[in-house]
Each structure stands twice: as structure tokens, then as C-alpha cells.
């Protein structure tokens, strides 16, 4: 058994003013893809990340794989979260924390910990 993941034949062709072509093992998947990213580190195989439209079921895969899912554009989620933040409530919650230790960066650590707790419902 190989220690490397199974590689797939990928074709990406993008030109201005023309529809993008994205094929995996000869199957056209472009209609369900909102964005894509190709990355490669020296000595490694290229990796293609497809950011697919929510609910799209156009790609089939059978086998073992590391799975990651992310929206095509995560920035709006973060911006919306920050815009919805009431700075007074955040300030109050952070200053009321019992894990502030007087060390450098305590307020930043407190803000990050508080936001993490709010996001996770803790």
C-alpha cells in the first residue's frame, strides 16, 4: 500500500472572457465550482482545492481522503461576525474573565478566548 494519496488527472484552463474548464479524471466539474486554488511545495505533488457551490453534488469520489470543507469566500463570514460585535459587551466580558493573569498580552488573549467561547457556545 502506498503512503501517498491517489493522484487524479486534473485539467484547469482559464482565459479572460472564456468559461473556465475544470476536469477531474476527464469529468467536467466547472459548473459546480465557485473558486479553486492550486498549490505545490518543492518536492511535493500539486494540490487542487475546489470551493464548490453549496449543495452541489456533481463530484463523486470513492476512497480514503483527508477531508476539508470551507466556503468559497470566508471573508464575509468573519466581517459579518466582527460587524455584529457589540464592543461594549466584549469589553465587559473580557474584563470580567477570571483567567487574566497580568502578563503581557493578557487583554488580547482574553479577547480571543472570549470570542472563541462565544463562537463555540461555551
Buried (B, 14 or more C-beta within 10 A) or exposed (E): EEEEEEEEEBEBEEEEEEEEEBBBEEEEBBEBBEEBEEEEEEEEEEEBEBBBEEEEEEEEEEEEEEEEEEEBEEEEEEEEEEEEEEEEEBEEBBEEBEEBEEEEEBEEBBBEBBBEEBEEEE
